Amino acid sequence: MKNTALISIHENLGAKILPFAGYNMPILYEGVNAEHETVRNSVGVFDVSHMGEFFLKGPEALDLIQKVTSNDASTLTIGRAQYSCLPNNEGGIVDDLIVYKMAEEEYLLVVNASNIDKDWDWISSHNNLGVTMENRSDDYSLLAIQGPKAVEAMQSLSSIDLSQIAYYHFEVGDFAGFNDVIISATGYTGSGGFEIYCKNDQVEAIWNKVFEAGAAFGIKPIGLAARDTLRLEMGFCLYGNDINDTTSPLEAGLGWITKFTKEFTNSENLKKQKENGVSRKLIAFEMQERSVPRHDYEIVDANGTVIGVVTSGTMSPSMNVGIGLGYVPTSFSAVDSDIYIRIRKNDVPAKVVKLPFYKK
């Protein structure tokens, strides 16, 4: 197991640390619900340094990105980021990722920790264009400072006007006494805030200054368990749960990042899938009785016939109702459709709803 540069800090704070994606990661500190509410109402900090960072440089860097990703990276300007995915040849997804345009002919790809080696090998296998690729995953730390008070709490640490960094935009500049820090607004919680990409030897000093600056705002460290409940309330997909090597981006509701204005890996087959329609879809549902759906629970119809599976589920801390995502036949995917979740041999009623679950 690898450790992030902040492991001793998490241990000293009494975090519950468990293996996650090859790293020892802080899962929770004071409890999921309390940490969840901190991010929804004020400001919290996640150490997500396990994420992967690939830098692609050269005249053909954009061409390589266009070839391996589903979204249209040609629309990016310097200082903008884009959510995308890496389709495989079988109709599934190698990974979802964020593409940052750092400069002309230079891009940063941020990938999921569990897929760093897989993604690197996949992109490299398509790099017959002479693009310079650097895997800097072991050199970079990443802090997600999330919540409605994040900008106000952190503004004293940077000369950049943090309130002017729009969603899916970023700046490179000074933060907490260090230069060339990437400050981006691509958060996965739905409560605002931003992310700090810095070098490993800088992150402990930055962490300490972040908590000094945020003290008056009630800032707290937040574990990955609350990150999961926060992203699920927004209906954001988690790789390995809601999307994987066998799920099509169109089935997963990611048609909006699948652009057929260009050719990319397996685009011809995905275009046919779009034209013909998918046979199953990822749906969002709310429980109609007090119960908690969990990953891999069966989804059944009114007759008790298994029609699908729950990919993510929890008791929503913000709404106090069981919520989840799962794949079902398209005929059951319309909003307000009645389905049932099999929980310990009981078929508990649920209803298909529109995302996001959590509405501010």
Helices and strands as residue ranges (DSSP letters): E 2-3, H 7-12, E 16-20, E 23-28, H 32-41, E 44-47, E 52-57, H 61-68, G 73-75, E 81-87, E 93-103, E 106-111, G 113-115, H 116-125, E 132-135, E 140-146, H 150-154, G 155-157, G 162-164, E 170-175, E 178-184, E 193-199, H 200-214, G 215-217, E 220-221, H 224-234, G 255-257, H 267-276, E 280-287, E 298-300, E 306-315, E 322-329, G 330-332, E 338-343, E 346-353
